[in-house]
């Protein structure tokens, strides 16, 4: 009798562990616990069987495999909680950010945060979830302000907020976006909604990602470029990914100061740091990606765009880095174009060598070579 009772209780425990609510809670807890880490998330087939005593998804450090049926179950719970929470009067139209923050309990905010993450993990084009996450950051910024939030259009500096709190939250948001954009997920890597949300995050809170120095801007763009190239490798013709790369480069090179611009004079009175973020190493990294994906026209157009933009840099900025490795020119000036081939010329030479060595006949590479020869690439 006792054995039968034990087996029945065991079965009940397994069923309770596989309920949609239990899956939602387990997945939400895992995402919150690893908020600062860049995860590798994969959707497993629904037919994938898990051990009875295991969580509703596979875990191995920062790698997680979620069966499709488990993610779908968690999505329906997240959607129900998210929609019901947004019906609170505190989130109605016309309520200010200050009133929203003061009227929203921490537990409600945490539930909405978890639900919106699972919604985006299941449906990357969930605009309402992205908009909530924007409002959440704005509310947090308001709550940490030492003065009342200025009106729209008034500059906001990092000195008005608690730096550690804001910095931690925006870094977690960036890590979450990196996780779902670079993981082997079906459509996330080509989601315009996610890339626009990432661009918004960086534009609004740029001072928490980038310092005032040129090296800081350059290192940050290299890190973002790796995200771009990794996402672009997931889907051929990923124009949304490379559009993000263009917009971010233009943002970093912009000479207009905004609420948290790296060009803004900081509290210590540091002078404005101007100059081009574009470095020759960026061009070579993108060129290497294009040679590894020669049929992807979106990569070649991005490379053409970078070359056109680099051509606008003053000759004094283009230094010995443009010369082939191992080649020296005694007695020539650093910026003397007559003795060293330009980056454009070197890229063309390496691309022609690629075509010749592999006898490549793809039209994408042919377009790039013709566009660069006539100086009309990178629209």
Secondary structure, DSSP 8 states (H G I E B T S, - for coil): -HHHHHHHHHHHHHHHHTSHHHHHHHHHHHHHHTTTS--EEEEE-TT----TTS-SEEEETTEEEEEHHHHHHHHHHHHHHHHHHTTSGGGSTT--HHHHHHHS-HHHHHHHHHHHHHHHHH-TT-HHHHHHHHHHHHHHHHHH-SS----TTS---GGGS-HHHHHHHHHHHHHHHHHHHHSS-SSGGG-HHHHHHHHHHHHHTGGGT--SSHHHHHHHHHHHHHHHHHHHTTSTT-HHHHHHHHHHHHHHH-----TT-TTS--TT------S----HHHHHHHHHHHHHTTT-HHHHHHHHHHHHHHTTS-TTTS-GGGS-TT---TT--TT-TTTS--HHHHHHHHHHHHHHHHT---HHHHHHHHHHHHT----
